[in-house]
Every structure is written in structure tokens, then in C-alpha cells.
């Protein structure tokens, strides 16, 4: 069957719809992560996101859900704690996503505004444990 059939055009936004999909975004409570969560929700996905330090993560999720009409929920997780993060992801899949996630975005990240040669070992280790190890 040809991809294009005259008279059967599907609106562009429908082709990109995520309705019925579930997503997880690490570090989704603010910054780039929050914008990713918002975009996924606007596209129709139910979105869970993790946070570590945000004090208003639940309110953020409620606000996104109210504005977009999809489910959104915040879960505490520290991406540097591999076993605990895995358990949280399993919990999200089971209680939020009916057993499976369609989309996972490893967004959590940190940085410091310090010249490269001035990082101390502790700061360097923490940044790498979030930005590299956390994504793995």
C-alpha cells in the first residue's frame, strides 16, 4: 500500500501524537527537564518525572496535568544511586505506566560555573556520577 493516499491525509500533529504512551524523564522538575515533560504532556503522553532537590515537584506535576489534561506525577530519585533508581523506575512502570514505559529520557544533570582546572575531586566526582553514571 502506498504511503500517500489522496483524500486520506492525517494532520501533521496527529502523526506526532503520544496519546496513550507513558514517559519518564529524569530530572524533570525544572529547567530543560521540565520543558521536556511539558512537551511530552502537550503531545498527549502521561509523564512521570524524577527529582532530587525540587521542593515543589508535586505541584509542578499537578500544574502540568491540569494544563494538558494528561497524568503527570513526580517521584523522588537520586540518579547516582543505581539500585534505588532502578527500584524507582520499576515502581513508576508498575504503578504509573501499567507495567511498561514507552519513553525514557535520561535528562538529570548538574554543572558548576567553575573553570575546568579549578574543580576539586569531590565536585568532579559528583558531576560525573550524575551526568555520566546517572544516564547509564
N, C-alpha and C positions, 0 to 999 in steps of 0.2 A: 504494500500500500504506500503511495507517495506521502511524503511528509506534509506537503501543502495540498489542501483540497479547497478550491474556491467555494466560498459560502460557509466554510466551517472554521473561520478564523477564531482564535481564542485570544482575548485581550492579553496584552503583554503582562500585566500584573498578575493575572491568574496563572500564567506559566511559571511564575516565581513564588507562588503561594506556598507557605509552610503550614497551612491549616492541617491539623491532625498530627503534626510532628511534635516531638519534645526535644528540648535543647538544654544543655548545661554549659554555663560559662563560668570558668574560674575567675575570681577577682572581678565579679560583675557588679559590684555595688557603687562604683564611681569611675570617673574618667572614661577611658576608651571602653572598658568592660561594660559600663552602664550603657553607653551608646550602642554597643553590640546587642545587649539584652533588649534595649528599646527597639532596635531594628528587627530583631528576630520576632519580637512580640507583634510589631506592626505588620510583619509578613504572615502572621497567623499562628506562629509556634507557641506552645506553652513553654515557659522558660524558668528553669531553676538556675540560681547562681550562688556561688560561694563568696564568702567574705571572711576576713580575719580581724580587721580593726574597726570597720564601719559600725557606728553606734545606731544608725538609722536604716540598716539594711532591710528590716521587715517593712518599714514604712515605704522605702523605695520600691519594694516588690508590690506592695498594695497599690501604690500610685500608678505603676506601670500596668498592672492588671486592670485597674479602673479605667485608665485612658484607652487601652487597646481591646478590652473585652476577652483577653485570654488569661490563663492561670499563670501567675508568677510567684515564686517563693524563694526566700533567702535561706541558705544553710551555712552555718559556721564551718570553716575548714581551713587548715593551715597546709598549704601545698608542700611545705618542707617536711611534713610528717607523712611519709609514704603509706604506711599501713593504715593510719587513721583516715587519710584522704581516700584510699581505696574503699574503706568501710562507708564513708560518707557517700561516695559515688554509688555504691551498691544500694544504700538506703534511698538515695534520690531515685534511682532506677526503679526500685520496688514501690515506694510509697507515692512518688510523684509521676512516674512515667510508665506505669503499668508493666514493669518488668524490663523495659529496654529504652535506651536513649537513641534518637536518630542523629543528633548533632552534639558534639562535644568540642568546645573551644577552650584551649589552654591559654588563657589571657593573663592570668595573675603575673604581676611583675613589679619590681621595685627598682629605684635608682637613687643615687645621691649626687648632688651637684658638687663634686669634688674632683680636682684634677687627677687624672689617671694614676700618676706616680705618688699620690698622697693618700690613697686608700690604705687603711690598716687591714691586717689579716682578717679580723672579725667581720668588718663591714664587707670585705671582698667575698668572704665565705658565705655570709648571709645572702648577698645579692645573687651569687651563683646558685645557692640552694633554692631560691625562689625562681629565678629566671630560667635556669637550665634544668636543674633536677626536678623542679616542680612541674615543668612541662612534660617531662618524661614519665 
